[in-house]
Amino acid sequence: MKTRRDAAPDTQRILVGLIGRGIQLSRTPAMHEAEGRARGIAYIYRLLDADGMGDGRVRLEEIVSFASYFGFDGLNVTFPYKQDIIPLLDELSEAAEAIGSVNTVVLRGGRRIGHNTDLHGFRESFTHEMIGARQDSVLLLGAGGAGAAIAYALLESGIGQLHLFDVAQARAAALSARLEGRFGADRVTVASDVVAVAARVDGIVNATPVGMAKLPGIPLHPALLRPDCWVADIVYFPLETQLLAEARRRGCRTLSGESMAVHQAARAFQLFTGIAPDIDRMRTAFAAFDESPAAGPEGSGPATAD
């Protein structure tokens, strides 16, 4: 059996990494490397965790320059850098430019090309996992980099009206303006009273980092979770966030961040390698992380929210 070190000369070699903070228990390397092995690729995935670099005050541009200098083929980007990385890139895909958020960077020919696979990941997850769910109106919590991608995915999936809420109202207003230009002003509103909106929507999506192992908590009061309202959380460490646990306890239909994580990773793999991956195989690698001693009691991985 060939190892990465003694791989045949014609074996494709890929070196990629994940930039973020607090990402040591990420499931992403396992998914990418397992698919790489299955495809006969010498595939190495490294964590570039800013929290573990010196005193933690390392600058994003230093990490990106490091990756370029040492021959990385690509990068995934997570909390809190999905928007901060844009000025460091040479080119954006159509989706990344429209959304204003990047979670995947292809390094090729001396250029840095930004993509957004969060949109694809959530859209695939929502389409396949929430069949039959009412979609007339949805409350989206969080208008940052991940929130922007989720907003586009929801509207492209046919949501009737999207209500945006963010503690930074200016950020929600800016996202609303971008969405209105593409989908129409009648389909997007900024929610100033989250209690009133939560009382009447068909679904609630958390696209904030609240609920991550690093930022525990719940993004809205549990009393607002009605049994006739579905709830989705894009955080996937832990998979059972406090929001989802409360929603299930109150009889809500729920959607965890697992399927989104798998689909966005699959699209990133294809961007890095040019090869369409096996989704089921990547899903198996994601689930197997819970059985690994390194996973710890919660089987944690990185959040896509920011």
Secondary structure as GFF3:
##gff-version 3
##sequence-region A 1 306
A	DSSP	beta_strand	13	20	.	.	.	ID=ss1
A	DSSP	alpha_helix	28	38	.	.	.	ID=ss2
A	DSSP	beta_strand	42	49	.	.	.	ID=ss3
A	DSSP	three_ten_helix	50	52	.	.	.	ID=ss4
A	DSSP	alpha_helix	60	69	.	.	.	ID=ss5
A	DSSP	beta_strand	74	77	.	.	.	ID=ss6
A	DSSP	three_ten_helix	86	88	.	.	.	ID=ss7
A	DSSP	beta_strand	91	92	.	.	.	ID=ss8
A	DSSP	alpha_helix	94	99	.	.	.	ID=ss9
A	DSSP	beta_strand	104	108	.	.	.	ID=ss10
A	DSSP	beta_strand	111	115	.	.	.	ID=ss11
A	DSSP	alpha_helix	118	129	.	.	.	ID=ss12
A	DSSP	beta_strand	137	141	.	.	.	ID=ss13
A	DSSP	alpha_helix	145	156	.	.	.	ID=ss14
A	DSSP	beta_strand	161	165	.	.	.	ID=ss15
A	DSSP	alpha_helix	169	183	.	.	.	ID=ss16
A	DSSP	three_ten_helix	185	187	.	.	.	ID=ss17
A	DSSP	beta_strand	188	190	.	.	.	ID=ss18
A	DSSP	alpha_helix	194	198	.	.	.	ID=ss19
A	DSSP	beta_strand	203	206	.	.	.	ID=ss20
A	DSSP	three_ten_helix	222	224	.	.	.	ID=ss21
A	DSSP	beta_strand	230	233	.	.	.	ID=ss22
A	DSSP	alpha_helix	242	249	.	.	.	ID=ss23
A	DSSP	beta_strand	254	255	.	.	.	ID=ss24
A	DSSP	alpha_helix	258	273	.	.	.	ID=ss25
A	DSSP	alpha_helix	279	288	.	.	.	ID=ss26
A	DSSP	three_ten_helix	289	291	.	.	.	ID=ss27
A	DSSP	three_ten_helix	293	295	.	.	.	ID=ss28
###
